[in-house]
Amino acid sequence: MERLKSHRDFVAVLKRRRRVSREDIVVHYVMHDDVFISDSAAKGDRRIGLAVSKAVGNAVTRNAVKRRFRVLARKHESLLPESCDIVLRAKPSAAHADFSSLDHQMAACFEAISRKAAHQ
C-alpha cells in the first residue's frame, strides 16, 4: 500500500464526501475511477493517508495513533477494492482506544467500503 503524499491528493479524497465511520475512526475514500488522480499514482494501487489532529493529543500520542493505524491498514488492506485512495482520520477518542477495538473498527470500515464500492 502506497502513501498519499500531496495536499492535492488528500483534498481530492476529502472533497468526494464518501466516508465510513466508527467510534474512533473515520475513513474517507474515493475510487480511482471517480476522480482524476496524480500521474505518480498507478491505476491499480491502493493509497492511504493519515490525518491525526492536535485534538487527539500531544506529538507522542499522535505518532502512536499513526503507528497503530499504519499497522492495522496493512493488516486489513486486502478487504479494500483494488484501486482506491483512503484517508484515515482519528477521532480524539482513538488515543485511548484499545488496540483490539481499533482492529475491529478498521476491519468493519474496510468491509463497508468494499460493499459500497461493489454497489456502485
C-alpha positions in Angstrom: 0.0 0.0 0.0 1.4 3.4 -1.0 1.0 6.6 0.9 -0.9 9.7 -0.2 1.7 12.5 -0.1 0.4 15.6 -1.9 -2.1 18.0 -0.5 -3.9 17.8 -3.8 -4.5 14.0 -3.3 -5.8 14.5 0.2 -8.2 17.2 -0.9 -9.4 15.0 -3.8 -10.3 12.3 -1.4 -11.9 14.5 1.2 -13.9 16.5 -1.3 -15.8 13.5 -2.5 -17.5 13.2 0.9 -17.7 9.5 0.9 -16.9 8.1 4.3 -17.4 5.4 6.8 -17.0 5.9 10.5 -16.9 4.0 13.7 -16.3 5.1 17.3 -12.7 6.1 16.9 -12.1 6.2 13.2 -13.4 8.0 10.1 -12.4 6.6 6.8 -12.8 8.9 3.7 -12.4 7.1 0.4 -12.6 7.6 -3.3 -12.3 5.1 -6.2 -9.7 5.9 -8.8 -12.4 5.9 -11.5 -14.3 8.7 -9.7 -11.7 11.4 -9.7 -8.5 12.5 -11.5 -5.5 11.1 -9.8 -2.0 12.4 -9.9 0.4 11.0 -12.5 2.5 9.3 -9.8 -0.4 7.0 -8.8 -0.9 3.8 -10.8 -4.5 2.9 -11.6 -4.4 -0.4 -9.7 -2.8 0.7 -6.4 -4.4 1.4 -3.0 -3.1 4.5 -1.4 -3.5 5.6 2.2 -3.2 8.9 4.0 -3.4 9.6 7.7 -5.0 12.6 9.4 -4.4 12.9 13.2 -5.1 16.3 14.5 -3.8 18.0 17.7 -7.2 17.3 19.3 -6.0 13.7 19.6 -3.2 14.6 21.9 0.4 15.7 22.0 3.0 14.7 19.4 3.9 11.4 21.2 0.3 10.4 21.4 -0.4 11.4 17.7 2.5 9.4 16.5 1.4 6.3 18.5 -2.0 6.5 16.9 -0.5 6.9 13.4 1.7 3.8 14.0 -1.3 1.8 15.1 -3.3 2.9 12.1 -0.5 2.0 9.7 -0.2 -1.5 11.1 -3.9 -2.1 11.0 -4.3 -0.7 7.5 -1.6 -3.1 6.2 -3.3 -6.0 8.1 -6.7 -5.3 6.5 -5.8 -3.8 3.1 -6.9 -7.0 1.3 -10.5 -6.1 2.3 -10.3 -2.9 0.2 -11.1 -2.7 -3.5 -8.1 -2.7 -5.8 -8.0 0.9 -6.9 -8.9 3.3 -4.2 -7.5 6.1 -2.1 -8.4 6.3 1.6 -7.7 8.9 4.3 -7.9 7.6 7.8 -8.9 10.3 10.3 -8.5 9.7 14.0 -11.2 10.9 16.4 -9.8 12.2 19.7 -11.1 9.0 21.4 -8.6 7.0 19.3 -5.8 8.0 21.7 -7.3 6.0 24.5 -8.8 3.1 22.4 -7.8 -0.4 22.9 -5.7 -1.9 20.0 -8.2 -4.8 19.6 -11.0 -2.3 19.4 -9.2 -0.3 16.7 -8.6 -3.6 14.9 -12.3 -4.5 14.8 -13.2 -0.9 13.8 -10.7 -0.8 10.9 -11.9 -4.2 9.6 -15.5 -3.1 9.8 -14.7 0.2 8.0 -12.8 -1.5 5.2 -15.5 -4.1 4.7 -18.1 -1.4 4.5 -16.1 0.4 1.8 -15.8 -2.8 -0.2 -19.5 -3.4 0.0 -20.3 0.2 -1.0 -17.8 0.1 -3.9 -19.4 -3.2 -5.2 -22.8 -1.5 -5.4 -21.6 1.5 -7.5 
